[in-house]
Amino acid sequence: MSMPLDKHYQVLIVGGGTAGITVAARLRRRNKRLTMAVVEPSTKHYYQPLWTLVGAGVFPKEQSERAESAFIPPDTDWIQESITEFCPESNCVVTNIGRTIRYDHLVVALGIQIDWSKIRGLRESLGHDAVCSNYAYRYVDYTWECIRNFRGGTALFTMPNTAVKCGGAPQKIMYLADDHFRKSGVREKSNVVFASAQGSLFAVEKYRKTLEEVAARKQIDVRFKLSLVEVRGAVKEAVFEHLDTKEQVVIPYDLLHVTPPMSAPDVIKNSPLANPTGWVEVDKFTLRHARFANVFGLGDCSGLPTSKTGAAIRKQAPVVVENLLSAIEGKPLTAQYDGYTSCPVVTGYGRLVLAEFDYEGEPSETFPFDQSKERLSMYLLKAYALPRLYWGAMLRGFG
């Protein structure tokens, strides 16, 4: 069997998710002559923010899925392989079939790794016996099955002690479940528990106050500093470690929604690109790598001190493109990312708090009204407008 031929590109983008495709589309619109490739093994592309509403029975999960091929920009090679090694000193990467791909400039956009196996018993329990999670396409419709079949008891929702995709998502599904329990007449015989490894409901005070009011209004039992370490599916028990006391806490459940721990992809952790915690080490303003001047990083795999959301990528991608084109031309990098991110926190069917903030934790709101208030208009924005903008504009290099 012959070895795969090496390839060389002016710009190599690793990762064909939100960040990688958005950068590729913007680059192609700005410079049609660049030789460019996207490395992405998956044939499907998912709009993952919709999964909260899929898990709550609002949309079928198929509505969140498209063919990856539809979003690879023109005149851009799609390499359907995965990266097994980064060699930034040699300006190349190695793929799973042994191919070496060389580049002049590299954009790292590999997303986040979901560490299901770090919770004992979770893999064995997930998808049956009332253990669900919105964090995988294959399981998200089981969340709705669990919610609509719930007849009372303890509905337990968890949040890990790690970075996650959209930090508000673990509580969004809980608020929606609470709404459904009330509509179906089972809430009075139910206890809704939010067991979070974090120390508060939200990092930004303006929005935290609202969410604390929501949790109190809904009579949700909020418990902090509890990190899920084991799921005993056979007896319906969730085992937590209290992060301060290190004591073990066991909570019996009748429905368990797990937000699994997440981390940087192993291939990044084990590479020269990683910072001490495993994420791609980039300057938080220019998004250029701290040690390799021809490497840029963005999205969930980057070590940026902000929430990992698609809205953050929407602001990061133009900065990467502008600075990458400057770097190619040998010019100073002038574009800067201010840490903007957004988390649309659904607080019930037809209600949403649109949290938007920057590196300083200061609100950076889009609309001329107080976005910390629950609003129907913001719910409609999330459910109907944002998906259309994602597929039709963002992934096409607009906006």
ABEGO torsion letter per residue (X at the ends): XBBBBBBBBABBBBEABAAAAAAAAAAAAABAABBBBBBBABABBBBAAAAAAAAAGABBAAAABBBAAAABBBGBBBBBBBBABBBAAAGBBBBAAGBBBBBABBBBBAEBBBBAAABBGAAAABGBGGBBBAABAAAAAAAAAAAAABAEEBBBBBBBABBBBGAAAAAAAAAAAAAAAAAAGAAAABBBBBBBABABABABAAAAAAAAAAAAAAGBBBBBGBBBABBBAAAGBBBBBBAAAGBBBBBBBABBBBBBBBBBBAAAAABAABBAAGBBBBBAAAGBBAABAABBBBEAABABBBBBBAAAAAAAAAAAAAAAAAAAAGBBBABBBAGBBBBBBBAEBGBBBBBBBBAAGBBBBABABBAABBBAAAAAAAAAAAAAAAAAAAAAGBX
